[in-house]
Amino acid sequence: MAQTDSPRHVLITGASSGIGEALALAYAKPGALLSLTGRDPARLGAVAAACEKRGAQVRQAILDVTDAKATADWAVAADDAQPADLLIANAGISGGTHGGPESAAQTRAVLAVNIDGVVNTVLPLIPHMLARGRGQIALISSLAGHRGFPGAPAYCASKAAVKVWGESLRGELAPRGVKVNVVMPGFVKSRMTDANDFPMPFFMSAEKAAEIIRKGLARDRARIAFPWQTSLLAWTIGMLSPALIDPLLRRLPKKG
Ligand SMILES: NC(=O)c1ccc[n+]([C@@H]2O[C@H](COP(=O)([O-])OP(=O)(O)OC[C@H]3O[C@@H](n4cnc5c(N)ncnc54)[C@H](OP(=O)(O)O)[C@@H]3O)[C@@H](O)[C@H]2O)c1
């Protein structure tokens, strides 16, 4: 059986950029098979080539995770090729309020990619992992899932949903040998945060984030939340009464 600190077959959605790209590179080594997806062929191809250079075998697929059938077909075909040791549901988008209420189109797009896309990625492989009595599923949530922030309503809601779904799945699947982990990063350098024009405390590189995630998954940590300073702050904000915290949150800079 593959050790979780050295999974032989890793599936990653949104591997063409940012955290997904850094995770692909972190798991790329001789003997590893990586099944990587994204929407942008050029970006995904470049990541695949870099992983192959590190000795990994790579399967690439261009797909949109909101397409339930395409995503299920991809996951099952990858698992048929070689049983999946680790599935990372990472693909996601964000959007700010642009100074006004978040548009209906953006709200629906963020919820579709970040919630339905994760569900589309994870559900097809659960029966396969349960049948084997082993496997690991990592859901990429965010520290923004601890509390609704006025600057990104749909994004916060989507990440809260992923967090809570993952926590529930973990309890449900652990007795049957399948590990589930919720990952809650703070601010990490990526195309997503390149769009932010406000100060991002404890900003870290995608490479460092991937290393923290890789180590947390190897230890099967239920919640991989980092960096600790932003994690503590976000958790505390989530615990406080809205009467206390709402006036402060309204003054925070908004995501553009
Ligand atoms: N960066 C942060 O500070 C931060 C913090 C907390 C959580 N996160 C989460 O980390 C994950 C990765 O984000 P990132 O920061 O690395 O951003 P990123 O650089 O923008 O990467 C997002 C990835 O998701 C893919 N993607 C987006 N929509 C998709 C769709 N509909 N179908 C398939 N793939 C899709 C993108 O593919 P294309 O290349 O084709 O666009 C890209 O590979 C997201 O879930 C995000 O919410 C990020």
The ligand as an SDF file (V2000), in Angstrom:
LIG
                    3D

 48 52  0  0  0  0  0  0  0  0999 V2000
   -4.2350   32.0570   -3.3540 N   0  0  0  0  0  0  0  0  0  0  0  0
   -4.7980   32.1730   -2.1670 C   0  0  0  0  0  0  0  0  0  0  0  0
   -4.4740   33.0800   -1.3880 O   0  0  0  0  0  0  0  0  0  0  0  0
   -5.8060   31.1480   -1.7090 C   0  0  0  0  0  0  0  0  0  0  0  0
   -6.1750   31.1500   -0.3660 C   0  0  0  0  0  0  0  0  0  0  0  0
   -7.0930   30.2210    0.0770 C   0  0  0  0  0  0  0  0  0  0  0  0
   -7.6200   29.2910   -0.7940 C   0  0  0  0  0  0  0  0  0  0  0  0
   -7.2470   29.3070   -2.1080 N   0  0  0  0  0  0  0  0  0  0  0  0
   -7.8300   28.3100   -2.9930 C   0  0  0  0  0  0  0  0  0  0  0  0
   -6.7960   27.5970   -3.6360 O   0  0  0  0  0  0  0  0  0  0  0  0
   -7.3070   27.0650   -4.8800 C   0  0  0  0  0  0  0  0  0  0  0  0
   -6.3210   27.3960   -5.9870 C   0  0  0  0  0  0  0  0  0  0  0  0
   -6.3240   28.8110   -6.1880 O   0  0  0  0  0  0  0  0  0  0  0  0
   -5.0150   29.6400   -6.5750 P   0  0  0  0  0  0  0  0  0  0  0  0
   -4.8410   30.6810   -5.5720 O   0  0  0  0  0  0  0  0  0  0  0  0
   -3.8900   28.7310   -6.8660 O   0  0  0  0  0  0  0  0  0  0  0  0
   -5.5500   30.3750   -7.8850 O   0  0  0  0  0  0  0  0  0  0  0  0
   -5.1630   30.2810   -9.4250 P   0  0  0  0  0  0  0  0  0  0  0  0
   -3.7170   30.4960   -9.6160 O   0  0  0  0  0  0  0  0  0  0  0  0
   -6.1220   31.2010  -10.0930 O   0  0  0  0  0  0  0  0  0  0  0  0
   -5.4940   28.7730   -9.8270 O   0  0  0  0  0  0  0  0  0  0  0  0
   -6.8140   28.3130   -9.9610 C   0  0  0  0  0  0  0  0  0  0  0  0
   -6.7860   27.0040  -10.6960 C   0  0  0  0  0  0  0  0  0  0  0  0
   -8.1400   26.5130  -10.8070 O   0  0  0  0  0  0  0  0  0  0  0  0
   -8.4220   26.2600  -12.1830 C   0  0  0  0  0  0  0  0  0  0  0  0
   -9.8310   26.5050  -12.4570 N   0  0  0  0  0  0  0  0  0  0  0  0
  -10.5470   27.6240  -12.2180 C   0  0  0  0  0  0  0  0  0  0  0  0
  -11.8200   27.4530  -12.6080 N   0  0  0  0  0  0  0  0  0  0  0  0
  -11.9110   26.2000  -13.1260 C   0  0  0  0  0  0  0  0  0  0  0  0
  -12.9500   25.4490  -13.6890 C   0  0  0  0  0  0  0  0  0  0  0  0
  -14.1920   25.9490  -13.8340 N   0  0  0  0  0  0  0  0  0  0  0  0
  -12.6850   24.1790  -14.1070 N   0  0  0  0  0  0  0  0  0  0  0  0
  -11.4450   23.6780  -13.9760 C   0  0  0  0  0  0  0  0  0  0  0  0
  -10.4100   24.3390  -13.4580 N   0  0  0  0  0  0  0  0  0  0  0  0
  -10.6370   25.5880  -13.0360 C   0  0  0  0  0  0  0  0  0  0  0  0
   -7.5250   27.2030  -12.9520 C   0  0  0  0  0  0  0  0  0  0  0  0
   -7.3840   26.7050  -14.2660 O   0  0  0  0  0  0  0  0  0  0  0  0
   -6.9230   27.6860  -15.4990 P   0  0  0  0  0  0  0  0  0  0  0  0
   -5.4440   27.7850  -15.4490 O   0  0  0  0  0  0  0  0  0  0  0  0
   -7.3580   27.0040  -16.6930 O   0  0  0  0  0  0  0  0  0  0  0  0
   -7.5950   28.9970  -15.2840 O   0  0  0  0  0  0  0  0  0  0  0  0
   -6.2670   27.1230  -12.1270 C   0  0  0  0  0  0  0  0  0  0  0  0
   -5.5480   25.9510  -12.4290 O   0  0  0  0  0  0  0  0  0  0  0  0
   -8.6810   27.6850   -5.0730 C   0  0  0  0  0  0  0  0  0  0  0  0
   -9.6860   26.7710   -4.6590 O   0  0  0  0  0  0  0  0  0  0  0  0
   -8.6610   28.8720   -4.1280 C   0  0  0  0  0  0  0  0  0  0  0  0
   -9.9420   29.2680   -3.7030 O   0  0  0  0  0  0  0  0  0  0  0  0
   -6.3550   30.2100   -2.5830 C   0  0  0  0  0  0  0  0  0  0  0  0
  1  2  1  0
  2  3  2  0
  2  4  1  0
  4  5  1  0
  4 48  2  0
  5  6  2  0
  6  7  1  0
  7  8  2  0
  8  9  1  0
  8 48  1  0
  9 10  1  0
  9 46  1  0
 10 11  1  0
 11 12  1  0
 11 44  1  0
 12 13  1  0
 13 14  1  0
 14 15  2  0
 14 16  1  0
 14 17  1  0
 17 18  1  0
 18 19  2  0
 18 20  1  0
 18 21  1  0
 21 22  1  0
 22 23  1  0
 23 24  1  0
 23 42  1  0
 24 25  1  0
 25 26  1  0
 25 36  1  0
 26 27  1  0
 26 35  1  0
 27 28  2  0
 28 29  1  0
 29 30  1  0
 29 35  2  0
 30 31  1  0
 30 32  2  0
 32 33  1  0
 33 34  2  0
 34 35  1  0
 36 37  1  0
 36 42  1  0
 37 38  1  0
 38 39  2  0
 38 40  1  0
 38 41  1  0
 42 43  1  0
 44 45  1  0
 44 46  1  0
 46 47  1  0
M  CHG  2   8   1  16  -1
M  END
$$$$
